[in-house]
Amino acid sequence: MKHSFLYKNIAVILLTTVLALFFAGCAVKKYPLEKLSASSYPGFTDDMLYDGLEHSILQSIKYLKQISSESTFKFGKDSFTASHMIMSLEYFLDFIRENPSTKDLKSFIKSNYLVYSSIGHDKRGQVLFTGYYELLLQGSLNQNAEYQVPVFTLPDDLIKIDLAPFSPKYNGEKITGRLAGKTVVPYYDRKEIANSEVLEGRARKLAWIKDPVDLFFLQIQGSGKIYLDNGNTINVHYSDTNGHPYRSIGKLLIDEGKIAREEMSMQKIREYLHSHPEEAENILNYNPSYVFFKIEKDGPLGCLNVKLTPGRSIALDRRIFPLPALVFIETQQPLINADGQISSWTNFGRLVLSQDTGGAIRGPGRADLFWGSGSYAEIAAGHMQHPGRLYFLILKPG
């Protein structure tokens, strides 16, 4: 009886401990977005003309009207349907067409919209902002002495397998590979593709360009224009990848002491690769991920298959954030002097639309702003690595 009483007490203690841990775990569960009280809303300044914002909002509405009106989008603990998302964007669009002042913009949002803040990479709202742009390249439809680097379409032997039907624990998980006999194996990595003929007869060549470094950055940016030697232009756009994980060659060059962390930029990487051609192949192949392309009539397009708007479209992790949504960002942008060099960085706030994603954009603490094309876009995208804040807006339910 004594031992029985002891065991019962131990069981009660253990059960109490387990339940306490369970409820504690529930209590500290973090969502990527947290709803703010109206008193905690940010300033909602906007440093651009509203016409670009109008274009970007219309692109998100276009996407939302192509899916089921009952599709749901998660804002932290809350969910909203596609039809509510459309209503939210259309209501905002009607307002900005009046060209409101900053004061009126703040008042309008506070009265009509819920605002959710990203928890960031530190659970306190800090988000790392980088940038991307539309690459402009010279190329040819035919291989010749000047143009030796192919831009490939998606290979016909690449397969994607949805793992969800095999077990609920794999819901949302996919693998990419190819068949080897009756076995699915990983698809060829960058080194195998670049150094052999493995894609011959499996993928078409959309065009030929001059430089493997240009191809690498085209794959990083996800889209670009190729000005052909026959006078025509083609828009090449991300189609899919070989399924291998993205690995940053910038981090590799920092870790190996070849570029100082404080000097790191896309321009510095290009400079290093071109001045050390004997190292370039191994450095590029450090990233096993390889992007395949398709031709589009227009571009550049985001992952929602709508046209991106310079300065108004942003890439986020689509697994955790509602991608066609209205977003407010606070971060920094470069000021360029007469010599085309960055003279300083200045704070700015801006309304944007979440319309894209990227292999390196993972988690609530990462965001990638689309800068467009041209020299300023290339400089801004190449150097932007700045902290900031990220907020989502949605119309209050009626």
Secondary structure, DSSP 8 states (H G I E B T S, - for coil): -HHHHHHHHHHHHHHHHHHHHHHHHHHH---SEEE--GGG-------S-HHHHHHHHHHHHHHHTTS-TT-EEEETTEEEEHHHHHHHHHHHHHHHTT---HHHHHHHHHHHEEEEEE--TTSSS-EEEEEE--EEEEEESS--SS--EEEE---TT-EEEE-GGG-GGGTT-EEEEEEETTEEEE---HHHHHHS-TTTTTS-EEEEES-HHHHHHHHHH-EEEEEETTS-EEEEEEEEE-S-----HHHHHHHTTSS-GGG--HHHHHHHHHH-HHHHHHHHHTS---EEEEEESS--B-TTSSB--TTTEEE--TTTS-TT-EEEEEEEEEEE-TTS-EEEEEEEEEEEEEEE--TT--STTEEEEE--SSHHHHHHHHH-EEEEEEEEEEE---
